[in-house]
């Protein structure tokens, strides 16, 4: 049942122009940024051998590109792609049909979640094809690239869960997109506010979604960062299930 719901949500995204617009705009932006990173590498390539530990293509091109994908997911793609997951069901008066179906709220939430997460993974795969194209004439650090990719997948999983939860709180997709954007933007700017000392700095560092993503881009794997994304994802999914269960009981 979860697989059926996930496939339905994934397919419904591509039945509307929204998914194709998101994919097209994202690829155009990332292609422009990718070429800018490559151009920067070519400008400094002749000076790299003089450095004690010269950065390579992965550090100067692939990692920044994955960082760009993360920012686009966080600020644009996640709010737009998740806004209709539950809000549209409520707006179109089809949510009672889901409540009356012989399936659990957990299955419904997981199905919708996996459907939109699949869309995020498509975007990730298309973006990954750009740095992999550099293998034609260069070398990549596959360990660092894999670590950055893991961080991006964990980030995408958390963003999808946040967007899904916010979508359960309203019947208006516009409200859902603004709510998701507001929460994710707050978690994003916390990384830039992380400049103090003591307890306040540690709290900010714990909550900042950026501070937990950047180490992956540098090839640094940390269990604490993985746990952060898993906790954020599972918490939002649990809240979404509880919200729908409370509505089902009251329906």
C-alpha positions in Angstrom: 0.0 0.0 0.0 2.8 2.4 0.8 4.4 1.7 -2.5 1.1 2.3 -4.3 0.6 5.7 -2.6 4.2 6.6 -3.2 4.0 5.8 -6.9 0.7 7.8 -7.1 2.3 10.8 -5.6 5.4 10.6 -7.7 3.4 10.2 -10.9 1.0 13.0 -9.9 3.9 15.4 -9.7 4.7 14.8 -13.3 1.1 15.0 -14.4 1.3 18.8 -13.6 3.6 21.3 -15.2 5.1 22.2 -11.8 7.5 19.3 -11.7 8.8 20.0 -15.2 9.1 23.7 -14.4 11.1 22.9 -11.3 13.3 20.5 -13.1 14.0 22.8 -16.0 14.7 25.9 -13.9 16.8 23.9 -11.5 18.9 22.4 -14.3 19.4 25.8 -15.9 20.6 27.3 -12.6 22.8 24.4 -11.8 24.3 24.3 -15.3 25.2 28.0 -15.0 26.8 27.5 -11.6 28.6 24.3 -12.7 30.2 26.2 -15.6 31.2 29.0 -13.2 32.9 26.5 -10.9 34.7 24.8 -13.8 35.8 28.2 -15.1 37.2 29.1 -11.7 39.1 25.8 -11.6 40.6 26.5 -15.0 41.7 30.0 -13.8 43.6 28.7 -10.8 44.7 25.3 -12.2 48.2 26.5 -13.2 48.8 27.7 -9.6 47.6 24.6 -7.9 50.9 22.5 -8.1 52.6 25.2 -6.1 50.3 24.6 -3.1 51.3 22.0 -0.4 47.8 20.3 -0.5 46.2 21.5 -3.7 42.5 21.1 -4.0 41.2 19.1 -7.0 38.1 19.0 -9.1 36.0 17.5 -6.3 36.8 20.3 -3.9 36.5 23.2 -6.4 33.7 22.0 -8.6 31.7 19.0 -7.4 31.4 19.9 -3.7 30.3 23.5 -4.4 27.7 22.2 -6.9 26.3 19.9 -4.3 26.1 22.8 -1.9 24.2 24.8 -4.6 21.8 21.8 -5.0 21.2 21.8 -1.2 20.4 25.5 -1.2 17.9 25.2 -4.1 16.2 22.2 -2.4 16.0 24.1 0.9 14.7 27.5 -0.4 12.8 26.7 -3.5 12.2 23.1 -4.4 11.1 21.6 -1.1 8.4 24.3 -0.4 7.0 24.1 -3.9 7.1 20.3 -4.3 5.6 19.5 -0.9 2.9 22.2 -0.6 0.1 20.1 -2.2 0.8 16.8 -0.5 -1.9 17.0 2.1 -3.2 20.6 1.8 -4.5 19.8 -1.7 -6.4 16.7 -0.4 -8.0 18.9 2.2 -8.7 21.7 -0.2 -10.3 19.4 -2.8 -12.4 17.6 0.0 -10.7 14.3 -0.8 -9.1 13.9 2.6 -12.2 12.2 4.1 -11.9 9.5 1.4 -8.4 8.7 2.7 -9.7 8.7 6.3 -12.4 6.2 5.3 -10.0 3.9 3.5 -8.8 0.7 5.3 -5.2 2.0 5.6 -3.3 3.5 8.4 -2.3 7.1 8.6 1.3 5.9 8.8 1.0 4.3 5.4 -0.5 7.4 3.9 2.2 9.7 5.3 5.0 7.3 4.4 3.6 6.9 0.9 3.3 10.6 0.2 6.7 11.2 1.8 8.4 8.6 -0.4 6.7 9.9 -3.5 8.1 13.4 -3.1 11.4 12.1 -1.9 11.7 10.2 -5.1 11.3 13.5 -7.0 14.1 15.0 -4.9 16.3 12.0 -5.8 15.6 12.6 -9.5 16.9 16.2 -9.1 19.9 14.9 -7.2 20.7 12.4 -9.9 20.5 14.9 -12.6 22.7 17.3 -10.7 25.2 14.5 -10.0 25.6 13.9 -13.7 27.4 17.2 -14.1 30.4 16.6 -11.9 30.6 13.0 -13.2 31.0 14.4 -16.7 34.4 15.7 -15.5 35.7 12.1 -15.5 36.1 12.5 -19.3 39.2 14.6 -18.8 39.8 14.7 -15.1 39.8 12.8 -11.8 37.4 13.0 -8.9 37.8 12.0 -5.2 35.0 9.4 -5.1 35.2 9.2 -1.3 34.6 12.9 -0.9 31.9 12.9 -3.6 30.1 10.0 -2.0 30.2 11.7 1.4 28.7 14.9 -0.1 26.1 12.9 -1.9 25.1 11.2 1.3 24.8 14.6 3.0 22.6 15.8 0.2 20.3 12.8 0.3 19.9 13.2 4.1 19.2 16.9 3.7 16.6 16.1 1.0 15.0 13.5 3.2 14.7 16.0 6.1 13.3 18.8 3.8 10.7 16.5 2.4 9.5 15.5 5.9 9.3 19.2 7.1 7.3 20.1 4.0 5.0 17.2 4.4 4.3 18.1 8.0 3.6 21.7 7.2 1.2 20.6 4.5 -0.9 18.7 7.0 -1.5 21.9 8.9 -3.5 23.8 6.3 -5.9 23.4 3.4 -4.2 26.1 1.3 -1.1 25.2 -0.7 0.0 28.8 -0.7 0.1 28.8 3.1 1.9 25.5 3.1 4.6 26.8 0.8 5.1 29.9 2.8 5.1 28.0 6.1 7.7 25.5 4.8 9.8 28.2 3.4 9.7 30.1 6.7 10.8 27.1 8.8 13.5 26.1 6.4 14.8 29.6 6.0 15.0 29.9 9.8 17.0 26.7 10.0 19.2 28.0 7.2 20.0 31.4 8.7 20.8 29.8 12.1 24.1 28.7 10.4 25.0 32.4 9.8 24.1 33.3 13.3 26.5 30.7 14.7 29.2 33.1 15.7 29.1 33.4 19.5 30.5 31.3 22.3 29.3 29.1 25.1 25.9 27.5 25.4 24.1 29.8 22.9 26.6 28.9 20.2 26.2 25.2 20.9 22.4 25.4 20.7 22.5 27.2 17.4 25.1 24.8 16.0 22.8 21.9 17.0 19.7 23.3 15.3 21.4 24.8 12.2 20.6 22.7 9.1 23.6 24.3 7.2 26.2 23.4 9.9 25.2 19.8 9.7 25.4 19.7 5.9 28.7 21.5 5.2 31.0 18.8 6.8 29.6 16.3 4.3 30.7 18.6 1.4 34.2 18.6 2.9 34.3 14.8 3.0 33.9 14.6 6.7 31.5 11.9 7.9 30.0 12.4 11.4 27.5 10.2 13.1 26.1 13.3 14.9 25.2 14.9 11.6 23.5 11.8 10.4 21.6 11.5 13.6 20.5 15.2 13.3 18.9 14.6 9.9 17.3 11.3 10.9 15.8 12.8 14.1 14.5 15.8 12.1 13.0 13.5 9.5 11.4 11.1 11.9 10.1 13.8 14.2 8.3 15.6 11.3 6.9 12.4 10.0 5.6 11.4 13.4 4.0 14.8 13.9 2.3 14.4 10.4 1.0 11.0 11.4 -0.3 12.3 14.7 -2.0 15.3 13.1 -3.8 13.2 10.5 -4.8 10.6 13.2 -6.3 13.3 15.3 -8.3 14.5 12.4 -9.4 11.0 11.5 -10.7 10.4 15.0 -12.6 13.7 15.0 -14.1 13.1 11.5 
